[in-house]
Amino acid sequence: MEDNPRKKRRIHEPDSADEQFCRTMRQKESAYGIRSVKISQVHWKLLADWMIEVQDDYELEHNTLFLAANIVVRYLEKVAVEQSKLQLVAATALFIADKLEAVYPRQLDDYVYICKDQYTRQDIKTMELSILLTLDYMIHAPLANEFLAHCTRSFSSKDRLLAMYILELTLLDRRFMHVLPSLLAASVAYVVDKINDRNVDTERKVLGYTQQRVRLCAYVIYSIVAEKRDNCCTKKYSKARYLSVAESPIPFIKFDMD
């Protein structure tokens, strides 16, 4: 009996709707490119780790997390922020992103509570206005997790969760602030394929990248995953509801850089 042609096409050929979405979003993402952010790796990791913890503990949307991280980075690119105010920026970014992404967003008082009353309602409202004005109300940017969703449709549920875990790990490393979201997503998909010993190029073609283009970024991502460091992201994806993908064995992978 012949294979279902529709099923075969979906496995081996990018879906046209996915291609169109990614093409449109890639045209927009360069407008949100990051050049220089004044924050150390130590402070950024602490901040991103806290944001991941808040997203998990309060069951915020994953889009809220990635949009909030993007808002924080773009704001820090333009404004020098004291160390004591970094958590205020992050909490306010989550507040803004949650209002855009959630059907029933958390209220302002929830974020005051999340910050353990370190900041007042007025502090968050003032910071919200500062962020909106600084970013010229250009809040919603193309996000890596959105690109990832479109280029991992053929993945199993567990592999999609593994891809999300790996992508969230990149939030903890400031080196990835400067990487285009589409390239980051393609590189993560490439790493998951390599972990599963698959030599597939469909996911990257959806985003318009070749294996040669994603390989260097993928290598850096893989080195982070292989380290298995203790952080909120790893704890989160070690939970049963995420199929404990953070506990999956990571094989040795050789990357051909030629």
N, C-alpha and C positions, 0 to 999 in steps of 0.2 A: 504493500500500500504506500502511496506517495506521501511524503511529509506535507504537513499543512504549510502552504506557501506563505501565509501571513506570519505564522510562527517563525518560519525560517528567515524571513525578511527582518523581523524584529531582532533576531539574535545577531545577524551578520551585517545589517545595514542600520545606520542611524535613523531614528524616527524623524520625519520632516518637521514635525512640531517642535521637537527638541532642538534640531538644528536651527530653526528660525528663532526660537527663544534665545539660544546661546549667541547667535550672530548679532541679534539686537542688543543684548546685554554687553557683549564684548565691545561694541561700538561706544557704549556709554562709560565703561569702567575706567578708561584712560583719563576721563575728566576728574576722577576721584583718586588719582595716583598720589602716593605718599613720597615725599622727598626726604625730609629730615624731621625726626621726632626727638624732642629733648627729654628723654627719660632713660635711665639705666636699665640694663637687663634684669638686675635684682629687683628693682622697684616695679618694673613691668610684669615680671613673673608673679610677684605677690598680688598685684592688682588683678591680673587676668585669672589667677587661681581663685581669688575671692569671687570674681564675677561668675565663674563656672560653678562654684559652690552655691551661690545664691540662686542661679538658674535651676540647679538640681533640687535644692532644698525647698524652694517655693514653686517648683514645677512651672517655670516660665517656658515660653516657646523657645525652641532652638534658634529660630530666626531672631528672637529678641536678643539672645546672647550675642550672635554674630553681628547684628546691626549695632548693638550697644558698643561692642569692642571697636567696630569701625568708626563710630561717632567719637569715642574717646581718642583714638589715634589721630583722627583729622583735627580734633580740637587741640590736642597737645602739639600738633605740628604748627599751629598758629599762635598758641598762647602758652607762655611760661607759667607753670602751675607749681605752687609750693608743695612739698611732699605731704604736708598735713592736709592738703585739699584734694589729693589724688582720689581718695575713696569717695569724696563728694562728687567729683566729676563722673566717676564710674557709676555710682548709684543714680545720679541724675540721667546719665545716658541710658541706663536700664529702664528708668521711669519713662523716658521719651520713647524708647524702642517698644516697650510693652504696650503703650497706648496705640502704637501703629500696627502691631502684630497680633495682639490678643483680642479675642472677642469680649472677654471680661477681664480687662487689665487690673493690675493691683492699684490700689489707691495711694495717694501721696503719703498718708499716715503709715502705710505698710513699709514704705522705703525709709521713713524716719525710724521705724522699729528695726528694720533690717540693719541699719547703721548703728543700732544700740543707742539711739538718742544722742549720738555724737554731733549730729547736725539737726537743725530745726526745719520746720516746714518752709519757713521763709528762705533759709539757706538753699534748699533744693529749688524753690521757685526762682530765686535770683540766678542760680547756676543754670537753670533751664533756659532762661531768657538769654544769658550770656552765650550758651552753646548755640541756640537758634540764630542769634544775630551773627556770631562768628562764622557759622557755616552757611550764612545767607539763606537759611531755611531749606538748604539742599540736604535733607536728612537721609532719605532712603537711597543707598548706593547699591550697586551690584555686589552680591555676597558670595563668598566661596561655597557655602553650604547649598545655595540655590543652584550653582553650576554643578556641584557634586551630585545633587539629586537627579539632574538631567543626564549625567554621563555614567550613572551606575544602575540604570533601570534593569539591566540584564543580570545584575548581581543577586545572589540569594539574600534573604533577610539578614542573616548573620554577617555576610560580607558588607552589606550596606551599613550595619552598625559598626563594624570594624573600621570602615572608611570614615564614618563620623567621629569615632574615637581618635583616629589618627589626625583628622582635620582639626579637632579641638586641641590636640597636643600642640599644633602649630601656633595656636593663640598664645601659648606660654612663652614663645620665643620671638623677640623683637626683630630678628632677622627677616621674618616673613611679612613684616609690615609693608615692605617695599615690593612684594611679589604680587602680580596681578591675581585677583581672585580666581579667574578662569584657569590660569596656569597652575595655581595652587591646587585646585580641584582635580585637574588632569593629572598632576603629579601624585596626588594621594591615590587616585584610581589606579595609576600605574604601579604604585607600591603594593596595593592589595592584590593586583594581578600577579606580581612577582612573588608575594608571600604564598599564593596558591599555585605557583609554578604554571601560570597561564601566560601564553604569548599571544595576547589579543590587542588589537589596536582600535577597536570600534569606539571605546569610550573617549579616547583622545580625539578621534576624528570628529566626534560630535562637537567638540570645542575648537576644532581647527588646529590642533597641535600634533606633531609627529613624536615618535618615541625619542628621537634625538633631542628634540626641544625640551622635553620634560625630564630627561634623565638626570641632569645635575641637581635640579631641585628635588627630585625624587630621592636621590642619594642622601641629601642632607636630612630629608624627612625620615628616611629609613634609619639613619644613625640615631635619631632622637627616639624612635619607637623601640629600637633594639636595646636602648639603655634601661628601659623599664624603671624610670625614676618615680619616687613617691610624690604624688600630687593629687589634687582634688579630681582632676580629669581621670586619672587611672582608678581612683577609688570609685568614682561614679560609674565607669564602664566595667567595673568588676561586679556590679550588682546583677542579680538574676534578671531584672527587667530589661537589661541591656545584653542578655545572654552571656554575661561575664566575658565579653570579647577582649577585655584588657588582660585577661589571664591566659589568652591563647598563646601557644608557643610561637616565637618568631624565629624562623629558620635563617641561617646564614645566607645572604644574597650577594652575589658578585655582580657589580655594575660595570658594564663595558662602556668606558668613556670615549671610545674612538669615534 
